[in-house]
Amino acid sequence: MKSVFVTVGTTSFDELIAAVSSPAAEQVLRSRGCRQLVLQIGRGALQPAPQHGPAFVREVFRFKESLAEDLRSADLVISHAGAGSCLETLEEGKPLLVVINEKLMDNHQLELARQLHKDGHVLYCNCSTLVETLQSMDLATLKPFLPGQPEKFALFLDKVAGFE
């Protein structure tokens, strides 16, 4: 797991950025072979400092035209539970750890993460259990999500949102 990409999409999720860039989380990531942590922080107020050492690099940016290259080069993606971010990551075939934003009122994100987890496609946690999840996760247990079937994902979202 050389490279970890963290994305919050177009929103702000400072709790996730704080949790994943904490000394404890970075230590676990390093112990699992991570040499590069790329943080896409969106509209968040928290902006960790970039770090460029010989053994570990932390890059930080707000937005890019496309996250496709970051997703392609990542060995693990840690994401908020936005449907777009989840679908793009899964279609790229990357292991995905979804972190729930518990501050959202009508939390369809939690339902989405639970269903994707139940189907074996993602691991999920919240900010307070992130370090523990990073320590214990087994990415080999994740099942591939078959790309190119957006209509199935749309039906899946309808089920999660209760529109079925």
N, C-alpha and C positions, 0 to 999 in steps of 0.2 A: 504494500500500500504506500507507494511513493508520494502520490499527490492526492490531496483532499480538497474538494471544491465545496464551499458553503454558499448557498443562495437564499435570499429572502424575497426574490422577485422585485416587483415594483413597490412593495410596501416598506414599512420599517418594522424591525423585530430586534430591537436592541438587546433583549434578554438572550436571544440565541447567539448573537455576535459576542456578547460578554461571556456566555457560558463556553462557547467553543474556543475562544481566544484566552481563556483563563489559564494560569500556569498548570493547574491540575489536568485540564483537557489536553493542552499541548504536550504535556509530559506523557500522557497515555498514547496520544497519536504518534509521538516520536518513538515510544517503546514498541509500537506496532509497525515501525518502518517508514512513517511519514517524514518526508524531507521538504515538502512544500504544502503550505496551507494558503489557499486562495479564498478571500472573503469578499463576496458581493454584498454590500451593506444597504443598497437601496436608498430610501429616504431617511434612514436612521440617524439619530443624533450621535451615537457612539461610533467613533472611527479609530480603531486600534492603529498603532504605528506600524508601518511596514518594517520588516526585519530581514536583513540579508546577511546571514552567517554562512560559514562553510558547511554546516551540518543541517541547517534549517532556514527556510525562507518563508516569510509571511507577506503576501501581497494583498492589497486592499483597493477596491474600487467601488463606485456607486452603481453606474449603469454602463452597458455597452449595447451597441446595435444588436448583437447576437451573443448568446452564451454558448452556442454550439461548440466552439473550439475549447472552451473551459470544460464543458461536459465531456467532450471526446478525450481530453488529456487526463481526466480525473480517474483515479483508482477507486474512489469512494465519493459520493455526493451526499452532503448533509443539507437538507432543505426544509423550509417551512412547508406546510401542507397545502399550498395552493395547487389547484388542479393542473394548471399549465406547467408549473415547475415539475410536478410529479410525472406528468405524462411525457414531457420532453426528456427527462432523465431516464425513465423506464424504456422509452423507445430507442434511446441511445444504448441500451443494454448495460447500464451502469448500476452497481450496487447502490441502494438508496436507504439512508437513514432519515426518516421524517421526524421533525421536532415540532410538537404541537404548541401553538400559541394559546395558552390558557386564558389570556386576557380578552379574547374575542367572545362576544356575547352569544351569537347564534352559531355554534361551533360545528358547521358542516365539515370543517377541516379534520376534526377529530373522527367523525364518521368515515370520511374518505380514508384516513390513515388506518383506521381499524379494519376496514374492508380490504384494503390493499395488503395489510398484514395477514389477515385471515386467509387470503388467497395465496400467501407465501411470497409476495413480490417485494415487500419492504420490511424494514425494522422500524419501530417508532418508539418515541419516548417524549418526555417534556424536558424543559431546561434543567430542572432540579435533578433529573436522573440521567442526564447526558453523559457525564463522566463514567458512571457505572455501566451504562449501555456500551460506550466505546470500549471499556475493558472486557466486557463479556461477550460482545457480538461475534457471531460466526457467519460471515458473509457467504460461505459456501452453502448455507441452507436456503438461500434465496432462489426462487424460481424465476426464469426469464419471463418477461412480459412480451407477448407477441406483438411486434410493431405493425403499423399499417392497418389498424382496425379502429379508427377513431369512432365509428358508430357504436362499437362495443363499449368503448370508454364513455361515450355519451349516455348510453343506456345504464351503465354502471353509475354514473353521476346522478342520473335521474332517480335511481334506486336509493342512493345515499341521501339525496335531498328530499326523498319522499314524494316524488312526482309520478311514481309508477302507478 
